[in-house]
Amino acid sequence: MKRIVIVCELIGIAAIAAAVSNVESKWVDGNLRFFDGTNSILDIKSSTDGVQFHQAVEFDGAVDFDSTLNLNGALTLGAAQVLTASAVSLTSPTVTFSAAGKNLVVLNSDANQTGIYPTGGTQYQVLSILSGAGSNTMRVDDGTSMTIGANITLTEGQGDVLTLLCTNAEGDEWTAFSAHDN
């Protein structure tokens, strides 16, 4: 239902654009195709496959995707990239946390811990771990699932950051991009 509403809104927007410019539309291969002169600029798929743009698209506001966004060209960000932080609290003796769907984890623990590591990653996922508030230490150990060069200790309250890259399809092996021990 949501896709139908979005497609109807896009058709309405495209119809307004066509009325105030030299944009024309016609049905091609079962899709509603919009042209700027002879150039195809936009297809609205006849099924639920979505919308396909044929030229550069600029957005001045927020754009939300509830599904995968596939880019076949360059992506230029005109503003800062802002990561959504996920708060994770470890309760001793637990030393693992899920990295699934996360880019930034603010990590806290109820006790000093050793052997901390993420699970459930996706190959080539980048994950930054920021130590949260408090005074406990959380040590990430170099070893089987973590190739980080040496053990790294994150101390709560100091803004320590460890950035990792998931290196396998199973999502359980990580290597360090950078580590900042403040």
Sequence and secondary structure as in RCSB ss.txt:
>XXXX:A:sequence
MKRIVIVCELIGIAAIAAAVSNVESKWVDGNLRFFDGTNSILDIKSSTDGVQFHQAVEFDGAVDFDSTLNLNGAL
TLGAAQVLTASAVSLTSPTVTFSAAGKNLVVLNSDANQTGIYPTGGTQYQVLSILSGAGSNTMRVDDGTSMTIGA
NITLTEGQGDVLTLLCTNAEGDEWTAFSAHDN
>XXXX:A:secstr
 HHHHHHHHHHHHHHHHHHHSSEEEEEETTEEEEEETTEEEEEE SSSS EEESS    SS    SS    SS  
  SS     EEEEEE TT  EEE TT SEEEEEESS EES EEES  TT EEEEEE SSS EEEE  SSSEE SS
 EEEETTTT EEEEEE STTS  EEEEEEE  
